[in-house]
């Protein structure tokens, strides 16, 4: 009996596991587990030999969702994800990205429009769609009360892997991602980052045709973040899978995706390769300055700096100015003269990013929108009791 596996290797009910033999496919997906149906087997088998890489993995046409309270989560989204791509959805919290994911999974029915996954409709044919998907939700890992090695093993069995295959794939992925420290630990007792890693490993089991990853690198340290990015590229490039990657991390989008859709208020405001999207800005560079903690700019200084290019102030002590390439020298001189070298803690010139494209299109940054959503979610302050 493999280490840590304390019960027979079949699909028993388990007092610490949400899954029972009567659980429906939808219930399993809602709990964060992939579908318990057969997937391609042996680890490393190229999926290009199993499917035609031509055509679309996801096709969304005028996809709209309006909730009962009148909130329009997405508004006539048109998104085509080709097979064998990493396709990113980049935007702030509340932009409609997660709603789109739930529609792809068949967990939310569109108000209007349609979405298909490898030609199947998630609403009309949910079983077919779910058997093709490996899903990492933003929410907590489903089998969080089990030991990590048990949770991964049983997830593999639910996906149709044999006892041996579930063990082999688990051990391979534990080794790749150095997860030995959580092997005999209940998932809920692990750090947030290690819980994300366990969820990512579960999504990879069985080689799904489509990986749907919702903020996969949240809470991860830089080394594990890069390991996740490398694995995403590997399963797409070598195994022929497709990946829908939801993120508001600009670096992640530029590092991993083949194409990206910038989402705002439930709509696609721009779509293309990261390079093509950044071409919208021409040959521009970003001049950034961080002020000392006691540094503060007057309104007149900000007005002078805004004349140099597109000025943003992501944080109280940080400035960012997007300027044409031929204006960088003048901008640096003016910034130093206006602020004063003694007030600057750090300074750099960087290439334009997808964040700059988003600002140019929407008029505010992803971080600004995240802050606005967070502020709106805060409860009103309770009135102070009299007397």
C-alpha positions in Angstrom: 0.0 0.0 0.0 1.5 3.4 -1.0 2.6 5.6 1.8 -0.2 7.6 3.4 -3.0 5.8 1.5 -5.0 4.4 4.4 -8.0 2.8 2.5 -8.7 0.6 -0.4 -8.0 2.1 -3.8 -11.5 2.3 -5.1 -14.1 5.1 -5.0 -15.4 4.8 -1.4 -17.4 7.4 0.4 -15.3 9.2 2.9 -16.3 11.2 6.0 -13.9 14.0 5.1 -14.7 14.1 1.4 -17.7 15.9 -0.2 -17.9 13.2 -3.0 -20.3 10.3 -2.6 -21.3 7.7 -5.2 -24.5 9.6 -5.8 -22.8 12.9 -6.4 -23.8 14.5 -9.7 -21.2 15.9 -12.2 -22.5 19.4 -11.5 -22.1 19.0 -7.7 -18.5 17.8 -8.2 -17.6 20.8 -10.4 -19.3 23.2 -8.0 -17.1 21.8 -5.2 -14.1 22.6 -7.3 -13.3 19.1 -8.6 -13.0 18.2 -12.3 -15.4 15.8 -13.9 -15.1 12.1 -12.7 -15.0 10.8 -16.3 -12.3 9.1 -18.3 -9.4 11.2 -19.6 -6.4 10.4 -21.8 -4.2 8.2 -19.7 -0.4 7.9 -19.5 1.4 11.0 -18.3 3.2 12.8 -21.2 1.1 11.3 -24.0 0.8 14.0 -26.8 -2.8 15.1 -27.1 -2.2 16.1 -30.7 -2.4 12.4 -31.5 -5.9 12.2 -29.9 -7.5 15.3 -31.3 -7.3 17.6 -34.3 -5.5 20.8 -33.2 -7.3 22.9 -35.9 -10.5 24.7 -35.0 -11.8 26.3 -31.8 -11.6 25.1 -28.3 -14.0 27.8 -27.0 -16.4 29.9 -29.1 -18.5 32.5 -27.3 -20.9 34.6 -29.4 -22.7 37.6 -28.0 -22.5 36.0 -24.6 -24.4 38.0 -22.0 -25.3 37.4 -18.3 -27.7 39.6 -16.3 -28.3 38.6 -12.7 -31.6 38.9 -10.9 -30.5 42.1 -9.3 -29.9 43.7 -12.7 -26.1 43.5 -12.6 -24.8 42.7 -16.1 -21.7 40.6 -15.5 -20.8 40.2 -19.2 -22.2 42.0 -22.1 -22.2 40.5 -25.6 -18.8 38.9 -25.2 -17.3 37.5 -28.4 -14.3 35.3 -27.7 -12.6 32.6 -29.8 -10.0 30.4 -28.2 -8.1 28.3 -30.8 -7.0 24.8 -29.8 -3.4 24.6 -28.6 -3.3 28.1 -27.3 -2.9 29.8 -23.9 -5.6 32.4 -24.0 -5.7 35.0 -21.2 -8.5 37.0 -19.8 -7.0 40.1 -18.2 -8.9 42.7 -16.2 -9.8 43.9 -12.7 -11.9 42.1 -10.2 -15.6 42.5 -11.1 -14.9 42.8 -14.9 -16.8 39.6 -15.7 -13.9 37.1 -16.1 -15.1 34.6 -13.6 -18.7 34.7 -14.8 -17.4 33.8 -18.3 -15.5 30.9 -16.8 -18.7 29.6 -15.0 -20.5 29.8 -18.4 -17.8 27.8 -20.1 -18.1 25.2 -17.3 -21.9 25.1 -17.7 -22.4 26.2 -14.1 -24.2 29.5 -15.1 -26.7 29.6 -18.0 -26.3 32.7 -20.2 -29.1 35.2 -20.4 -28.4 35.6 -24.1 -25.8 34.4 -26.7 -24.0 31.1 -26.7 -20.8 29.4 -25.8 -19.4 26.1 -27.1 -16.4 24.0 -25.9 -14.9 21.9 -28.6 -18.3 22.2 -30.4 -20.4 21.1 -27.4 -22.8 23.3 -25.5 -22.1 23.4 -21.8 -25.8 23.9 -21.0 -27.3 21.3 -23.3 -24.4 18.8 -23.0 -22.7 19.3 -19.7 -21.3 15.8 -19.3 -19.4 16.0 -22.5 -18.0 19.4 -21.7 -17.0 18.5 -18.1 -15.1 15.4 -19.1 -12.8 17.6 -21.2 -11.9 20.2 -18.6 -9.4 20.4 -15.8 -10.5 23.3 -13.6 -8.8 25.3 -10.9 -11.3 27.7 -9.3 -10.5 30.8 -7.2 -12.3 29.2 -4.3 -10.9 26.7 -1.8 -9.8 23.3 -2.9 -12.7 20.8 -2.7 -11.1 18.0 -0.6 -9.5 20.3 1.8 -10.1 18.1 4.8 -8.1 15.2 3.3 -4.4 14.7 3.4 -2.9 16.3 0.3 -1.8 12.9 -1.1 -5.3 11.5 -0.5 -7.0 14.5 -2.1 -4.9 14.3 -5.2 -5.2 10.5 -5.4 -9.0 10.5 -5.2 -9.3 13.4 -7.6 -7.4 11.2 -10.1 -9.7 8.3 -9.5 -12.8 10.5 -10.0 -11.3 11.6 -13.3 -11.2 7.9 -14.4 -7.6 7.1 -13.7 -6.8 3.6 -12.5 -5.2 3.1 -9.0 -1.8 2.8 -10.6 -2.2 5.8 -12.9 -3.5 8.0 -10.0 -0.5 7.1 -7.9 2.0 7.6 -10.8 0.7 11.0 -11.8 0.4 12.2 -8.2 4.0 11.2 -7.4 5.3 12.7 -10.7 3.6 16.1 -10.0 4.5 16.1 -6.3 8.1 15.7 -7.4 7.9 18.4 -10.2 6.5 21.0 -7.8 8.3 19.9 -4.6 5.1 19.3 -2.6 6.6 16.7 -0.2 6.1 19.0 2.8 2.3 18.8 2.4 2.0 15.1 1.5 0.7 14.0 5.0 -0.9 17.3 5.9 -4.6 18.1 5.6 -5.0 20.5 2.7 -6.7 23.1 4.8 -3.7 23.2 7.1 -1.4 24.2 4.3 -0.6 27.8 3.4 -2.7 29.5 0.8 0.0 29.2 -1.8 0.4 25.4 -1.2 -3.4 25.0 -1.4 -3.2 26.7 -4.8 -0.5 24.3 -5.8 -2.6 21.3 -4.7 -5.5 22.6 -6.8 -3.2 23.1 -9.8 -1.9 19.6 -9.6 -5.5 18.3 -9.4 -6.4 20.2 -12.5 -3.5 18.6 -14.4 -4.5 15.0 -13.6 -5.6 12.9 -16.5 -4.5 15.3 -19.2 -7.7 17.4 -19.8 -8.1 18.8 -23.3 -8.9 22.2 -21.8 -7.3 23.7 -18.6 -9.4 26.4 -17.1 -7.3 28.3 -14.5 -8.8 31.1 -12.5 -6.0 33.2 -10.9 -3.7 30.2 -10.7 -0.7 32.0 -9.2 -2.5 33.9 -6.4 -0.6 33.6 -3.1 2.4 31.9 -4.8 6.0 32.9 -4.2 8.0 33.9 -7.3 9.7 30.5 -7.8 6.4 28.5 -7.6 4.8 31.1 -9.9 7.4 30.5 -12.5 7.0 26.7 -12.1 3.3 27.0 -12.8 3.9 29.2 -15.8 6.4 26.7 -17.2 4.0 23.8 -16.7 1.2 25.6 -18.5 3.5 26.2 -21.5 4.6 22.6 -21.4 1.1 21.0 -21.4 0.1 23.3 -24.3 3.3 23.0 -26.4 4.1 19.3 -25.8 0.7 17.7 -24.9 -1.5 19.8 -27.3 -3.8 21.0 -24.6 -5.6 24.4 -24.5 -5.6 26.8 -21.6 -8.0 29.5 -20.6 -6.1 31.6 -18.0 -7.9 34.2 -16.0 -5.7 36.8 -14.3 -5.3 40.4 -13.3 -1.5 39.9 -13.1 0.0 41.8 -16.1 3.3 40.0 -15.8 1.6 36.7 -15.9 -0.4 37.7 -19.0 2.7 38.8 -20.9 4.8 35.9 -19.8 2.5 33.0 -20.6 -0.3 33.7 -23.0 -0.5 33.5 -26.8 -3.5 35.8 -27.0 -5.2 37.9 -24.5 -8.6 39.7 -24.1 -8.7 42.8 -22.0 -12.0 42.8 -20.2 -13.7 45.8 -18.6 -17.3 46.1 -17.4 -18.2 42.8 -19.0 -17.0 43.7 -22.4 -13.8 42.9 -24.5 -12.1 46.3 -25.0 -9.2 44.8 -26.9 -8.0 41.4 -28.0 -4.8 40.1 -29.7 -1.3 38.9 -28.9 0.5 40.9 -26.2 2.9 42.3 -28.7 0.2 43.5 -31.1 -1.8 45.1 -28.3 1.3 47.0 -27.1 1.8 48.2 -30.7 -1.3 50.4 -30.1 1.0 52.6 -27.9 3.6 53.0 -30.7 7.2 53.1 -29.6 6.5 54.2 -26.0 8.4 53.8 -22.8 7.2 54.2 -19.2 9.1 56.5 -16.8 8.5 55.6 -13.2 9.5 57.3 -10.0 9.0 56.3 -6.3 9.0 59.1 -3.8 10.5 59.0 -0.3 7.9 58.3 2.4 7.8 61.9 3.4 7.6 63.1 -0.2 4.5 64.7 -1.5 3.8 66.5 -4.8 1.8 69.6 -5.1 -1.1 70.0 -7.6 1.0 72.3 -9.7 3.8 69.7 -10.0 1.3 67.0 -11.1 -0.1 69.4 -13.7 3.4 70.0 -15.1 4.2 66.3 -15.2 0.9 65.4 -16.9 1.9 67.6 -19.9 4.8 65.2 -20.6 2.6 62.1 -21.4 0.0 59.8 -19.9 0.4 60.3 -16.1 -0.7 57.7 -13.5 -0.3 57.6 -9.8 -0.8 53.9 -8.9 0.1 54.6 -5.3 0.5 57.9 -3.3 4.3 57.7 -3.6 4.6 56.3 -7.1 4.4 58.1 -10.5 4.2 56.6 -13.9 4.4 58.5 -17.2 4.0 56.9 -20.6 5.9 58.9 -23.2 7.1 58.4 -26.8 10.5 56.9 -27.3 12.0 60.1 -28.6 10.7 62.0 -25.6 12.2 59.9 -22.9 15.3 62.0 -22.3 13.3 65.2 -21.9 10.9 63.5 -19.6 13.6 62.2 -17.3 15.1 65.7 -17.1 11.8 67.3 -16.4 10.8 64.7 -13.7 14.1 65.1 -11.9 13.8 68.9 -12.1 10.2 69.0 -11.0 10.4 66.6 -8.1 13.9 67.0 -7.1 16.5 64.2 -6.8 16.5 64.4 -3.0 12.7 63.4 -3.0 13.2 60.4 -5.2 13.7 57.0 -3.6 13.8 54.9 -6.8 13.6 55.6 -10.5 13.5 53.5 -13.7 12.6 53.5 -17.4 10.7 50.4 -18.7 9.0 49.2 -21.8 5.2 49.6 -22.1 3.0 46.8 -20.7 -0.5 45.5 -21.1 -1.4 47.6 -18.1 -0.5 50.7 -20.2 -2.7 49.5 -23.0 -5.6 49.0 -20.5 -5.1 52.5 -19.2 -5.0 54.0 -22.7 -8.3 52.2 -23.6 -10.2 52.5 -20.4 -8.7 55.6 -18.8 -7.7 54.0 -15.5 -5.5 51.1 -14.4 -6.5 47.6 -13.4 -5.3 48.4 -9.9 -7.5 51.4 -9.8 -10.5 49.3 -10.8 -9.6 46.6 -8.2 -9.5 49.3 -5.5 -12.9 50.7 -6.6 -14.5 47.2 -6.5 -13.0 46.6 -3.1 -14.2 49.9 -1.7 -17.7 49.2 -3.1 -17.7 45.9 -1.3 -17.0 47.4 2.1 -20.0 47.7 4.4 -21.1 51.2 5.3 -19.7 52.5 8.6 -22.0 51.9 11.5 -23.4 55.1 13.0 -21.9 56.2 16.3 -24.3 55.6 19.1 -25.4 58.8 20.8 -24.7 59.5 24.5 
